[in-house]
Amino acid sequence: MLESATRDQGNWTSVRSIYRDALDRLLTDYPTIDLSTGQREELTDTWQRLVPWPDVMPGLSRLKKSFTWATRTPQR
């Protein structure tokens, strides 16, 4: 999945795009699952609606006082 996101070095790719690409590829393996574009969009965005565990935000706030936050994708 990440190979396609990193093939254009220097271009930013959103996590959402990576999730959507992964979903589209996964669904090709299951042709009996027929999702509309709207259903695929809704499923792709599900991760944004997840409620974090109660200790996540206080823990991240404590870490933020001493560290810089960043997302990272391993280089291959």
Residue, then its C-alpha position, 0 to 999 in steps of 0.5 A: m500500500l505504501e509503495s504507491a504513496t511513496r512512488d512520487q518522492g516529495n509529493w505529500t499523500s494523505v493518510r485518508s488516500i492511503y486508506r481509500d487505496a487500500l480499501d479499493r484494492l481489498l475489495t477487488d479480492y472480494p467481488t461479491i462485496d459491491l459498495s457504492t462510491g458513497q459507501r466506500e467514502e463513508l467506510t474510508d472516513t470511519w477511522q476519523r469518527l472513532v472515539p479514543w480511549p479515555d486516557v489517550m488525550p491526557g497522555l498525549s497532552r502530557l507528551k506534548k509538553s516535552f516532545t514534538w508530535a509527528t507522523r512518520t512512515p518508515q523509509r524502504 
